[in-house]
Amino acid sequence: MSASDFQTSVRGGFAAFLSWGVFWLLVAVIGAGVFFADGISALLEAWQLPEYSHGPLIPVLSAFLFLKQLKNYPINPDIYRNRWPGVALVTLSLVMAGFGILAGIGDIVAYGLILWIGGVLLVSWGWDTGKHFWPGVVHLVYMLPLPALVYYKTTTYLQFVSSELGVWFLRLFDVPVFLDGNIIDLGILKLHVAEACSGLRYMFPIMSFSYIFATLYKGPNWHKVVLLLAAVPIAIFMNSVRIAVAGVIVQYYGVEWLDGFTHFFEGWVIFLACILILFGLAWLMLFLHPQRPTLVDALDLDTAGLGAQLSRLQYIQPSKALITVSVLMLGAVMALQAIPDRENVTPDRDSFALFPRALGEWRQQGPRQFLTPDIQATLAADDYHQVTLTKAGDTHSVGLFMAWYEDQIKGGVHSPEICLPGAGWEIAWLERSDLSEVMQSDVPFRINRAIIQKGETRMMVYYWFQQQDRRIAWDFAAKYWLMIDGITTGRTDGALVRLTTLMDPREEDDIAEARLLEVLKEIQDPLKRFIPAR
C-alpha cells in the first residue's frame, strides 16, 4: 500500500475507526501526565538550577531528532508489527516510577518517564520501525538531573582536574599561584574551588549539544564517537582557561577587574567557545578524511517536511497493544489515587546542643565549634555537632562531628570522600570495615577507616552513615536503604558521624586507632537520643 492509497482509505470509510488510535494515545498521554507528575515536578525544579537550565530545550531537540528519523519510513501500517515489546517497556517504566513515588524520590519517577516514552514509540510504530527512533529517546537523558551522590562525586573530581590545569596555565605565564585542595591562592586573592570551577555548569548543555551534533553528523562512526566524548574534556579545558585568564587579570590589572570579567566570561562565552572547538574538531577530522567533505555536507540539517511528519500521528492505529497501554495507564492512575497521602515520618530526637560534654574519660574541650555560613549552606544539615574531646594524661585529642538530616531526599549526606579532599586533605588510605565483633554488636557495624594527610600532617578518620539502626560505610548503599526506608516506613532521616585524630609520627598507628575506638564505644549509648534507631 502506498502513502496516497493509505490516505485515500483514511478519508474514505475508515477515518472514524482510525481516529480511535489518536484517542487511545491521548488517554495514555494524559494518564502518564498524572502518574509521572512527581517526576515532572522534579524536572521543573532541577531546571531552575544553572547546571540544568538547558533542560526545557531537550524535549524539543529530541522531538526534532524523532521527526527527522521518521522521514526515512513510509506511511504503511502493514509494517508496524510486533508492538508488544513496547508494552513490556511501558510496564517496566510504571514499576520504576512506582518505586520512586512510594520512596518519594521524584528523580526515579523522571527516569521511568523516559522509558515510558520509548515504550509508547515501540507500541505506536512496532518494534521493527520504532527501534530506529532510539537516538531521540536517549537524548532525553540529558534533561534529567544526576543523582546527587553521582553529581557531587563527578563534579568534585572534574573541578580538581580543571583547577590543576588552570594553575598549570598560570605558571606558564609566570603568575605566582598555589593550589591547596579547593583553594587557588593568587596571593592577593583566594578562589574557592566552587567559584573557580563554576564554568563546569555548562558541561551538561555542551554534552547535550555534542550528542545532537554527533547524531546529525554523517561522517564515519568513529568520528561520531570522538565528537560525543569530546564534550567533557572541552568543558574542562575551557574552564581551566577561564581560571588562568582570571589569574592573569588579578596579577596585572587588579582584583577590581575580576568581577566584570567573571560576569562576562562565565556565561555564554564559555558555551560558545566550547561549541566552536567542537566544530573545529569536526572540521579537522573531515580535513584528514581522504575525500575531504565539507562540514556543511557532513551535517544533516535538512528540516523540510518535518511538519508533514508530525501530521502522521493521525494515522496511529488503535492496536491491541496501544489499548493495553491506555488501560494500564488508567489502572496506574487509579492505583495512585488509592495510595494514602504519607508525609515524611520524622522521629523524636534531642538536639545536638544537649549532647553530653563528658563521654567516659573524655571531656569536651571548650565550646561547640560552628561552621562558617558557606560551609553550613553546603552541608545543608538540619542539626550538626562539632567538638574536640580530650582525655587527662593524653596529649592527643579526638574530633567528633555529627550531621543530622530530617529528609535526605533533598540533598542528603555529603560523603567525606568529597569534603576532605576539598579541604586540601589527601586520602592516603581508605578501607571499609565491620567492627561488630570489636563493638560486641549483634548487627553489622560497618564504618570507613581512613588515613588522610596534608603535607606532613596525618590524621586517622572513622566515619559512617547511620540510618535507623544501620551503620553503613558505602554511600551508594546508604542511598539504597534510603529508598527502601522511604517505601516501607516513610522515614528518610539519617546522619553522618565522623571521628578524627592527629597521628603523631612518634607513635604507632595502633595507638591513634585505639583513641578512636575508645571514643567510638563511649558515644554509642548517648547517640541513640540524637540519632534514633526506631
C-alpha positions, 0 to 999 in steps of 0.5 A: 500500500502506498502513502496516497492509497493509505490516505485515500482509505483514511478519508474514505470509510475508515477515518472514524475507526482510525481516529480511535488510535489518536484517542487511545494515545491521548488517554495514555498521554494524559494518564502518564501526565498524572502518574509521572507528575512527581517526576515532572515536578522534579524536572521543573525544579532541577531546571531552575538550577544553572547546571540544568537550565538547558533542560526545557530545550531537550524535549524539543531537540529530541522531538526534532531528532524523532521527526527527522528519523521518521522521514526515512519510513513510509506511511504503511501500517502493514509494517508496524508489527510486533508492538508488544515489546513496547508494552513490556517497556511501558510496564517496566517504566510504571514499576520504576516510577512506582518505586520512586513515588512510594520512596518519594524520590521524584528523580526515579519517577523522571527516569521511568518517564523516559522509558515510558516514552520509548515504550509508547514509540515501540507500541505506536510504530512496532518494534521493527520501525520504532527501534530506529527512533532510539537516538531521540529517546536517549537524548532525553537523558540529558534533561534529567538531573544526576543523582546527587551522590553521582553529581557531587562525586563527578563534579568534585573530581572534574573541578580538581582536574580543571583547577590543576590545569588552570594553575598549570596555565598560570605558571606558564605565564609566570603568575605566582599561584598555589593550589591547596585542595579547593583553594587557588591562592593568587596571593592577593586573592583566594578562589574557592574551588566552587567559584573557580570551577563554576564554568563546569555548569555548562558541561551538561548543555555542551554534552547535550549539544555534542550528542545532537551534533554527533547524531546529525553528523554523517561522517564515519562512526568513529568520528561520531564517537570522538565528537560525543566524548569530546564534550567533557574534556572541552568543558574542562579545558575551557574552564581551566582557561577561564581560571588562568585568564582570571589569574592573569587579570588579578596579577596585572590589572587588579582584583577590581577587574575580576568581577566584570570579567567573571560576569562576562566570561562565565556565561555564554562565552564559555558555551560558545567557545566550547561549541566552536572547538567542537566544530573545529574538531569536526572540521579537522577530522573531515580535513584528514578524511581522504575525500575531504567533505565539507562540514556543511555536507557532513551535517544533516540539517535538512528540516523540510517536511518535518511538519508533514511528519508530525501530521502522521500521528493521525494515522496511529492505529488503535492496536491491541497493544496501544489499548493495553497501554491506555488501560494500564495507564488508567489502572496506574492512575487509579492505583495512585489515587488509592495510595494514602497521602504519607508525609515524611515520618520524622522521629523524636530526637534531642538536639545536638546542643544537649549532647553530653560534654563528658563521654567516659574519660573524655571531656569536651574541650571548650565550646561547640565549634560552628561552621562558617555560613558557606560551609553550613549552606553546603552541608545543608544539615538540619542539626550538626555537632562539632567538638574536640574531646580530650582525655587527662594524661593524653596529649592527643585529642579526638574530633567528633562531628555529627550531621543530622538530616530530617529528609535526605531526599533533598540533598542528603549526606555529603560523603567525606570522600568529597569534603576532605579532599576539598579541604586540601586533605589527601586520602592516603588510605581508605578501607571499609570495615565491620567492627561488630565483633570489636563493638560486641554488636549483634548487627553489622557495624560497618564504618570507613577507616581512613588515613588522610594527610596534608603535607606532613600532617596525618590524621586517622578518620572513622566515619559512617552513615547511620540510618535507623539502626544501620551503620553503613560505610558505602554511600551508594548503599546508604542511598539504597536503604534510603529508598527502601526506608522511604517505601516501607516506613516513610522515614528518610532521616539519617546522619553522618558521624565522623571521628578524627585524630592527629597521628603523631609520627612518634607513635604507632598507628595502633595507638591513634586507632585505639583513641578512636575506638575508645571514643567510638564505644563511649558515644554509642549509648548517648547517640541513640537520643540524637540519632534514633534507631526506631 
